[in-house]
Amino acid sequence: MATAEPTQDQQAPIKPGADAPRAETEFAVMPNPDDPRLTEKVPGIDQDGQPVTASVTVERPLTLFLNGREIVTMMTICDYPEYLAVGYLVNQNMLKPGDVITEIEYDEDLELVVVRTEGETDFEEKLKKKTLTSGCAQGTVFGDVMEKFESVDLSPEAAIKTSWLYSLTKKINTAPSLYLEAGAIHGCVLCKEDRPLLYMEDVGRHNAVDKIAGFMFLNGWSGRDKIFYTTGRLTSEMVIKTVQMEIPILVSRSGFTAWGVDLAKQVGLTLIGRARGKRFVALAGEGRIEFDADHGRAEDEPEHLKRKGSR
């Protein structure tokens, strides 16, 4: 059953980006593992049958409306619902740079967020002209996303130094996070040179990406001189969303899919995977990498920092 859209007086509207940090400072936004809404303590037993208490990540449903239309219900930790909502719409090509957001309303009790724009978006106009099944709707959205993907021109001047890469992986892995507290979560980080700027986590890697995209859209941050880091796999979805944000370099702790590599090569995206300590593999856009660090002196990843489980 569709969720009713909230009335205007249920919650005061949030001014987009009002409290967001404008300067590109290190860890301007980052996870808060001490937020009591994000984890729960659950009793259980271990492999020896002994009682234990585990910290587990809490996920909640969040229904997204664009103006008066229900778009999707997402499972999320709901720490930055406004950024998630806007980023989802941007990365699905439902919001474009010319669209003006007038209000973002989040109601925690009703578990929904409403994004209102100055006028109807192109997405709503397209839906008016077509009667679509759910499968056709997804195909239509995917076609629009790929059209935008193929038209993006990534900066040829962008570069990543190996010294930046080594510094970034260490800073990110040692930063406080929900992963270290409870696990069962993905992390994505927007970086510039050797500085992590925005660090978002969520139960789905696509949600973490969308939060960063939403922040960038609302605050006018450019992706052309940035590096995107993720703990998840380098899939076609990750490549497409990174390119949509006009970010020329994508780095992951994890591995690749063949289609992800093919898409990266098509648009000239630098794709670096298996980045752990001083080790990494680049399968696309290798020309942007500057080998300025002494590999022999670089530190490998300490055992206690390897992200294979929670505390």
C-alpha positions as CSV (number, residue, x, y, z in Angstrom):
1,M,0.0,0.0,0.0
2,A,1.3,3.4,-0.9
3,T,2.4,5.7,2.0
4,A,0.4,8.9,2.3
5,E,2.4,12.0,1.7
6,P,2.8,14.1,4.8
7,T,1.0,17.4,5.1
8,Q,2.9,20.6,5.3
9,D,2.4,21.0,9.1
10,Q,3.7,17.6,10.1
11,Q,7.3,18.8,10.3
12,A,9.0,22.1,9.6
13,P,10.8,22.0,6.2
14,I,14.6,21.6,6.2
15,K,16.5,24.2,4.3
16,P,18.8,22.3,1.9
17,G,22.4,22.4,3.0
18,A,21.8,25.0,5.7
19,D,24.0,23.4,8.3
20,A,26.5,21.7,6.0
21,P,30.2,22.6,6.1
22,R,31.1,24.6,3.0
23,A,34.9,24.3,3.2
24,E,36.6,21.2,1.8
25,T,38.1,20.3,5.2
26,E,39.4,16.9,6.3
27,F,36.5,14.7,7.5
28,A,34.0,17.6,7.2
29,V,31.3,14.9,7.5
30,M,32.0,11.5,9.0
31,P,30.2,8.6,10.8
32,N,29.2,8.9,14.4
33,P,29.5,5.4,15.9
34,D,28.3,6.8,19.3
35,D,24.9,7.8,17.9
36,P,22.5,5.5,19.9
37,R,20.0,5.3,17.0
38,L,22.5,3.5,14.7
39,T,23.4,0.4,16.7
40,E,21.9,-2.0,19.2
41,K,23.3,-4.4,21.8
42,V,22.0,-7.9,21.2
43,P,22.6,-10.9,23.5
44,G,23.7,-14.3,22.0
45,I,26.2,-17.1,22.4
46,D,29.6,-17.7,20.8
47,Q,31.2,-20.8,19.3
48,D,31.8,-22.3,22.7
49,G,28.2,-21.7,23.8
50,Q,29.3,-18.8,26.1
51,P,27.0,-15.8,26.5
52,V,28.1,-12.7,24.5
53,T,26.6,-9.3,23.6
54,A,27.1,-8.0,20.1
55,S,26.8,-4.6,18.7
56,V,24.6,-4.7,15.5
57,T,23.7,-2.1,12.9
58,V,20.1,-0.8,12.9
59,E,18.4,-0.5,9.5
60,R,15.1,1.3,8.9
61,P,12.8,1.8,5.9
62,L,12.7,5.2,4.3
63,T,10.2,6.1,1.7
64,L,11.2,8.8,-0.7
65,F,8.7,11.2,-2.4
66,L,9.6,13.6,-5.2
67,N,7.0,16.3,-4.9
68,G,3.7,14.4,-4.8
69,R,5.0,11.1,-6.3
70,E,6.2,8.1,-4.3
71,I,9.5,7.0,-5.8
72,V,11.1,4.2,-3.7
73,T,11.4,2.7,-0.2
74,M,15.0,2.2,0.9
75,M,16.5,0.3,3.8
76,T,19.0,2.6,5.4
77,I,20.6,3.5,8.8
78,C,18.9,6.9,8.3
79,D,21.8,9.1,9.6
80,Y,21.7,11.6,6.7
81,P,18.2,11.0,5.2
82,E,18.1,14.4,3.3
83,Y,21.4,13.8,1.6
84,L,20.4,10.2,0.7
85,A,17.1,11.3,-0.8
86,V,18.7,14.0,-3.0
87,G,21.6,11.8,-4.0
88,Y,19.3,9.0,-5.0
89,L,17.3,11.3,-7.2
90,V,20.5,12.8,-8.7
91,N,22.1,9.4,-9.5
92,Q,18.8,8.1,-11.0
93,N,18.8,11.2,-13.3
94,M,15.5,12.3,-11.7
95,L,17.1,15.6,-10.5
96,K,19.3,17.6,-12.9
97,P,21.6,20.6,-12.2
98,G,19.0,23.0,-13.3
99,D,16.3,21.8,-10.9
100,V,15.8,24.0,-7.9
101,I,15.0,22.2,-4.6
102,T,12.7,24.4,-2.4
103,E,12.2,22.0,0.6
104,I,13.3,18.7,2.0
105,E,11.0,17.4,4.7
106,Y,12.0,14.3,6.8
107,D,9.6,12.7,9.2
108,E,11.2,10.2,11.5
109,D,8.0,8.8,12.8
110,L,6.4,8.2,9.4
111,E,9.8,7.0,8.0
112,L,9.6,9.2,4.9
113,V,11.4,12.1,3.2
114,V,9.9,14.5,0.7
115,V,12.0,16.5,-1.8
116,R,10.1,19.4,-3.3
117,T,11.3,21.3,-6.4
118,E,10.3,24.7,-7.8
119,G,8.5,23.0,-10.8
120,E,7.9,19.5,-12.1
121,T,11.0,17.6,-13.1
122,D,11.7,15.9,-16.4
123,F,11.1,12.6,-14.7
124,E,7.6,13.5,-13.8
125,E,6.9,14.8,-17.3
126,K,8.1,11.5,-18.8
127,L,5.9,9.4,-16.5
128,K,2.9,11.5,-17.6
129,K,3.4,10.4,-21.2
130,K,3.8,6.7,-20.5
131,T,2.0,3.9,-18.8
132,L,4.7,1.6,-17.6
133,T,5.1,-1.7,-15.8
134,S,7.7,-1.7,-13.0
135,G,10.1,-3.5,-15.3
136,C,9.7,-1.0,-18.1
137,A,10.0,1.9,-15.6
138,Q,13.4,0.5,-14.4
139,G,14.5,0.2,-18.0
140,T,13.5,3.8,-18.8
141,V,15.4,5.0,-15.8
142,F,18.5,2.9,-16.7
143,G,18.4,4.3,-20.3
144,D,18.4,7.9,-18.9
145,V,21.2,7.1,-16.5
146,M,23.4,5.6,-19.3
147,E,22.7,8.6,-21.6
148,K,24.0,10.9,-18.9
149,F,27.0,8.5,-18.2
150,E,28.1,8.5,-21.8
151,S,28.0,12.3,-22.0
152,V,30.2,13.1,-19.0
153,D,33.7,14.5,-19.7
154,L,36.1,13.5,-16.9
155,S,39.0,15.9,-16.2
156,P,42.1,14.8,-18.1
157,E,44.2,16.9,-15.7
158,A,43.2,14.9,-12.6
159,A,45.9,12.8,-10.9
160,I,46.5,10.6,-7.9
161,K,49.9,10.2,-6.3
162,T,50.8,6.9,-4.7
163,S,51.7,8.9,-1.5
164,W,48.1,10.3,-1.4
165,L,46.7,6.8,-1.9
166,Y,48.8,5.3,1.0
167,S,47.9,8.2,3.3
168,L,44.2,8.0,2.4
169,T,43.8,4.3,3.1
170,K,45.5,4.7,6.5
171,K,43.4,7.7,7.5
172,I,40.1,6.1,6.5
173,N,40.8,2.7,8.1
174,T,41.8,4.3,11.4
175,A,38.8,6.8,11.5
176,P,35.9,6.1,14.0
177,S,33.2,4.2,12.1
178,L,30.2,2.1,12.4
179,Y,32.1,-0.7,10.6
180,L,34.6,-0.9,13.5
181,E,31.8,-0.7,16.0
182,A,29.3,-3.1,14.6
183,G,30.2,-4.2,11.0
184,A,27.6,-5.2,8.4
185,I,28.0,-1.9,6.6
186,H,29.7,-0.2,3.6
187,G,31.7,3.0,3.6
188,C,32.3,5.6,0.9
189,V,34.6,8.6,1.1
190,L,35.0,11.7,-1.1
191,C,38.6,12.7,-1.1
192,K,40.9,15.5,-2.4
193,E,44.5,14.7,-2.8
194,D,45.4,13.0,0.6
195,R,42.5,14.4,2.5
196,P,39.2,12.5,3.2
197,L,36.4,15.1,3.0
198,L,33.1,13.3,3.3
199,Y,32.8,9.8,4.9
200,M,29.4,8.1,4.6
201,E,28.3,4.6,5.7
202,D,25.2,2.6,5.1
203,V,23.9,-1.0,4.9
204,G,24.0,-0.7,1.1
205,R,27.0,0.8,-0.7
206,H,24.7,2.6,-3.2
207,N,23.1,4.4,-0.2
208,A,26.5,5.6,1.0
209,V,27.3,6.8,-2.6
210,D,24.0,8.6,-2.8
211,K,24.6,10.5,0.5
212,I,27.8,11.9,-0.9
213,A,26.1,12.8,-4.2
214,G,23.3,14.5,-2.3
215,F,25.7,16.6,-0.2
216,M,27.6,17.6,-3.3
217,F,24.4,18.6,-5.2
218,L,23.1,20.7,-2.3
219,N,26.3,22.4,-1.5
220,G,27.7,22.9,-5.0
221,W,30.8,20.8,-4.6
222,S,32.6,19.8,-7.8
223,G,33.8,16.2,-8.4
224,R,36.2,17.0,-11.1
225,D,39.3,17.3,-8.8
226,K,38.2,14.6,-6.4
227,I,38.9,10.9,-5.6
228,F,36.2,8.5,-4.6
229,Y,37.0,5.7,-2.2
230,T,34.8,2.7,-1.4
231,T,35.0,-0.4,0.7
232,G,32.8,-2.2,-1.7
233,R,33.3,-4.0,-5.1
234,L,34.1,-2.0,-8.2
235,T,30.9,-2.9,-10.1
236,S,29.2,-1.3,-13.0
237,E,26.9,0.6,-10.6
238,M,29.9,2.1,-8.7
239,V,31.5,3.1,-11.9
240,I,28.4,4.7,-13.3
241,K,27.6,6.7,-10.1
242,T,31.2,7.9,-9.8
243,V,31.2,9.1,-13.4
244,Q,27.8,10.8,-12.9
245,M,29.4,12.8,-10.1
246,E,32.2,13.7,-12.6
247,I,34.8,12.2,-10.3
248,P,37.8,10.9,-12.4
249,I,39.3,8.5,-9.9
250,L,37.7,5.5,-8.1
251,V,39.5,3.5,-5.5
252,S,38.4,0.4,-3.6
253,R,39.7,-2.1,-1.0
254,S,37.8,-4.7,-2.9
255,G,38.0,-6.3,-6.4
256,F,36.5,-5.6,-9.8
257,T,33.7,-6.9,-12.1
258,A,34.4,-7.2,-15.8
259,W,31.6,-4.8,-16.8
260,G,32.9,-2.2,-14.2
261,V,36.3,-2.3,-15.9
262,D,34.9,-2.1,-19.4
263,L,32.7,1.0,-18.5
264,A,35.7,2.7,-16.8
265,K,37.8,2.2,-19.9
266,Q,35.0,3.6,-22.1
267,V,34.9,7.0,-20.3
268,G,38.6,7.2,-19.1
269,L,37.9,6.7,-15.4
270,T,40.9,5.7,-13.3
271,L,40.0,2.4,-11.6
272,I,42.1,1.2,-8.7
273,G,41.2,-1.9,-6.7
274,R,42.5,-4.1,-3.9
275,A,44.0,-1.0,-2.3
276,R,45.3,-2.2,1.1
277,G,48.4,-0.7,2.7
278,K,51.0,-0.3,0.0
279,R,49.3,-2.7,-2.4
280,F,46.9,-1.9,-5.2
281,V,45.9,-2.9,-8.8
282,A,44.9,-0.5,-11.5
283,L,42.9,-1.8,-14.5
284,A,41.8,1.4,-16.2
285,G,43.0,5.0,-16.5
286,E,46.5,4.1,-15.3
287,G,48.0,7.3,-16.8
288,R,46.6,9.4,-13.9
289,I,48.8,7.6,-11.4
290,E,52.0,9.3,-10.3
291,F,54.4,7.0,-8.5
292,D,56.0,9.5,-6.1
293,A,56.2,7.2,-3.0
294,D,59.0,4.8,-2.3
295,H,57.2,1.5,-2.4
296,G,59.9,-0.2,-0.3
297,R,59.4,2.2,2.5
298,A,55.6,2.3,2.4
299,E,53.8,0.5,5.2
300,D,51.7,-2.6,4.6
301,E,48.3,-2.8,6.3
302,P,48.6,-3.8,9.9
303,E,46.6,-6.9,10.8
304,H,44.4,-5.1,13.3
305,L,43.3,-2.6,10.7
306,K,42.1,-5.1,8.1
307,R,38.4,-4.6,7.7
308,K,37.2,-8.2,7.8
309,G,35.0,-8.0,10.9
310,S,33.7,-5.8,13.7
311,R,35.2,-5.6,17.1
